[in-house]
Amino acid sequence: MDGDTLYTIGELARRTGLSVRTIRFYSDAGVVPPTCRTAAGYRLYDAEAVARLDLVRTLRDLGVDLGTVQRVLDREIGVGEVAAAHSEALDVQIRTLRLRRAVLRAVAKRGSSPEEIELMHKLARLSDEERRRIITDFIDESFAGLDVNPDFAAKMRAALPELPDDPEPAQVDAWVELAELVGDPDFRAAVRRMAEFQAADTENAAYPEDPARLGRLTGEKIAAAIADGIEPRSDAARPIVDELVAAYAEALGATDDAEFRRELRKRTEIGTDRRAERYWQLIAIINGWPSWPAMTPSFEWFIEALRD
C-alpha cells in the first residue's frame, strides 16, 4: 500500500469491508480520525489510518469496548493485556453458555414445570462460590454451637458440590434437587437432631471409635439378609441381629440387654433418614464421584428388628 496515497471514506469502506456509516462513527469518535480533508471538507485517510481501522475492527470483533480500543491505539495499554483480560471474560461467558445449555437439556428431558425452570435457571446463574455457600450455610446451621465429632464435620465441609464447566443434564438435575433438599425446613431440622444426638454422645464419651466400620458391618450383614428374603422379625433374623448388637455394645462399652437394644434402636432411628443418604448421592452425582451405595434399607430393617 502506497504510504502517500489518500483514500476517501467510500474507498476506505470498499477496502475494509466496513460500512461508510461505521467508519464515519469511528472517525467522529476520534478512534480513526481523518488524515486530512479536501477543500470541500471531505475526509481523507492515509495508510496509517487504514491500519488503525483494521486493528479497531479486529478488537471490536473480539468484543473489546470502544473506550479500551481507544486506549490501545493511544498506547495507554498493550494489546496483550487487553487480550488476556478478554480471554478470561470469554472463559466466563463460555462457561455460562454451557451451563445454560445443560439447563435447557435438563428441561427438555424432564419436561419441567415453569417453577422448576425458574429455579434451574437461577441456580445455573450462581457462581461456584455462591453455590458452595448454599451448602456451607446449611452445614453451619446444622452444627452451630455443637461439639460434634471433628472427623464427621470435616467430611461434611470437604464434600462440597462442584458443578463442572460443561455439566450433564443429570448433574444439573442433581444440583436443583440438592438445593431444594437443603432448603427444606423439615430436612434441616432432622439433620440438626442428628448433630445434637452425636454431640451428646461425644460429650458423654459414648461415640464409637470407628462408626464407619459399624456402618459397613450393618450394611453388609443386613443387605445379605434382605437378599435372602429374611424378614427382620423372623427367627432367621435373630442371629444376625444378635451379632450386630454385640458389635455395637462392644464399640460403645455397654452390655447387650433390653435397655441397650431400646437405646440402640433410638440411636439408629435418629441417624436413619433417606433424605440424608440422598444428600450424599446427589453430591456424588454433581461431582462425578462413584455412586453412593444405598444403606438406608439395611438400617430400616435393623430398626424394625430391634422393636420390642
N, C-alpha and C positions, 0 to 999 in steps of 0.2 A: 504494500500500500504506500503510495507516494506521500511523504510527510508534509509536502506543501499543498496537497490537494484539499480543497474545502468542499463540504457537502451540504446541500440544503437539507431541511428536515425530511422532505419527501424522499430524497436519495438515501438518507440515513435509515429511513424506515424500510426501504427496499433491501438495503444491505444487511440489516439486522433481523428483519422479520417482525419487528415491533411495529405497533401502530403509530401513526403520527400523533394521535392523542396521547398515548403513553409517553412518547419521547418529549412531547411538549410539557406534560406533567412533571417529568423528571427535571426538565430544564427550568421550569418555573420554581420548582422546589430547591433549585441550586445544587442538585446532585450531579447533573450533567449540563453545566451552563454552556451556552454557545461560545465558540471561539471568538466570533465577531459577528457583525451584522452588515447587511448590504446598505447601500444608500437609501433603499426603500424600507429598511427596517427588518428585512427577513433574516432569520438566524442562519448562521453557517457554522459547520463543525469540522475540526481537523481530525487527523488520525488518532491523536491522543484522546479526543472526545469519544471516538468510536471505540477505542479500547476500554475507556472508562464505562461506556454504556454496556459493553459486553460483560464487564465484571458486575455491574449493577444487576443486569438480567440474571446472571448466574446466582448471585447471592439471594435475589428475590425468589428465584425458583426453589432455592433451598429453604425458604421460609424466613429469611433474615428480614427484620423490620427495617423500614426506610431510615430511621434515625441511626441504627447501627451501621447500615450501609454507608451513610454519610461519614461516620466516624472512621470507618475503614479507609474510605477514599481520602480522608484528611490525615491519615497516618496516626490517628489517636490510638487505635488498637490494631493488632495484626489479624490477618485472615485466619491464621492457625488458631488463635484464641477464640475467634468467632466460631470457627468450625467445630472446635471442641465443645463449646457451650451448646451449640445447636445439635450436635451429635447426642449429647446427654438428653436434651429436650426431646429429640426424636425417639430415643430409647423409651422414655416415659410414655410418649404417645403410642408407640408400637405395643407396649405392654397393656395400655388401656384398651386399645383396639382388640387385642387378643382376649382380654377379659370380657369385653362386650360380646365378642363372637361366641365365647364359651357360654355366656348367659343366654344368648339367642338360641344356641343349640340345645341348651338345657330346657328352655321354654318350649321349643318345638317338640322335644322328646316327651316331656311330661304333660303338655297341654295345660300350663299353669293358669291359675286364676289371675285377674288383674292385681289383686293384693300381693300374690306371690311374685309376680313380675316386678312390681314396685320394690319389694324387699330385695329381690335378687339384684336389681339394678343398683339399689342404694349400697348394698354390701360390696358389689364389684367395684364401685367408685371409691371405696375407702382405701387408704394407704395401708401398707403392711403393718405399720406401727399402730394405726387406728384399729385394724382387725385384731392385732395381738392384745390391744388394750381391752377389748370386749372380754377376752378370756381372762386376762390378769385381774381385771376388776371383779370378775366372778370368783376367782381364787382368793383374792384379798378379802372379799366379803365372807367367804366360807370359813376362812381361818382366822379372821380378825379377833385378837385378844386371846387366842387359844395356843396352848403349848402342845402342838401336835408332833407326831413322830417326824423328825427332821428329814429323814430319807424319803418319806412319802411326800412331804411338802416340796422337797427338791425335785422329785419326779414330776409332780404336777406342774411346777413352774418351768421345767425344762421341756415339757411336751406341749409346745405351743403350735397352733396351726400355721403352716407356711404355704399359702396358695401359690403354686408355680406361675411363672410368667405366661405360660400357654396352657391353662388348665383344661382338663377334660370336663365334659358336662357333669359327670358323676362327682367330680371334685367340687364343682360349683354347687350342685345339689347338697353335698355333704356340708359345705360351709353354711349354706342357708339353714339347713336343719340344725347345725351346731349352734348358730346364733339364736335360733328360736328356742333351743333347749336351755341354754344358759340364761336366757331371759325369762324363763318360766318360773314364777314365784314358788310354785309347789316343788319344783325340782331343786331350786336353790335352798329351800327350807329342808328338804331331805338330805342334801349334801351337808348342810350345816349341822344337822343332827348327827350324821356320821362323824364329822370332825369333832363335835363336842364329846361324843362317846369315846373316840380314840384319845382325845386329850385327857379325859378322866382316867382311862386305862394307863396312859403314860404317867400321870401323876401318882396313881396307886401302884405303880410298878407291875401292872397286870397286862402289859402289852407283850405278845410273844416275840422272842428274839428274831425269828425268821418267819414272818407272816406269809411271805410269798411261798415258802415251802409247804406250809399248811394248806394254802390255797390250791397249789398244784396237786397235792395229795388228794384233797377233797374232790377236785375236778376230775382227776383221772379215775379214782375209785368209783365215783358215782356215775360218771359217763359210761363206764363199762357196765354198771348195773342197769342203767337205763337202756343201753343197747341190748342187754339180755332180757329186757322186759320185766325186770324186778320192780315191784311196787314198793314205795317207801314204808308202808305199814305192814308189809308181809313178813312172814317168818324168814324168808330168804334174805331180807334186808338186814336182819339183826346183826349178824357177824360183821357186816360192812360198817354199820353204824357204831358198833362196839369198838372196832378198830380205830375209827376216826375219832370218836370221843376220847379214847385213851391217848391218842396223839395230841389232841388239844389240851387234855388235862396235864399231860407231862410238860407241854410247852408253857402252860400257864402256872405250873406249880400247884395244881389243885387235885382234888380227889374226885374220881368218877362216881357221882351219886345223883340222886334225883334233883337236888337243888342245883348242882353244877350243870346238869343237862338243860334245866329250865333257863339258866343264865346263858348257856351256850346258844340255845335257840333264840333268845332275845338278841344276843350279840349278832348272830347270823342274820336275823330279820332286819336289823338296823343297817347292816352292811350290804344287804342284797337288794338291788334296785336295777331293773332292766334299763332304766334311763342312764344310770351311771355307767353301765357297761357300754351302752350305745355311745356315750360321750367319747370313750376311748376308741371305739370302732370308727367314729367319724374323724377323729384326729388322724388315725392311720390312713383313711381314705384320702384326706386332704393332702397329707404329707407324702403319699405314695409308699407307705410302710407296709410290711406284710399284714395280712388281715388279722384282726384281733379275735382270738378264739372265744366262742360263746360259753361262758362259765355259769351264767345265772341259772339255767335249768338245773344244773347239778346242785347248787346251793338251795334252790327252791325245793328240790327233792329232799335234801338234808333237813330243812326246816320242818317239812311235813313228817319226816321220820322221827324227829325229836319231840313231836307233840305228845302230851300225856295221854 
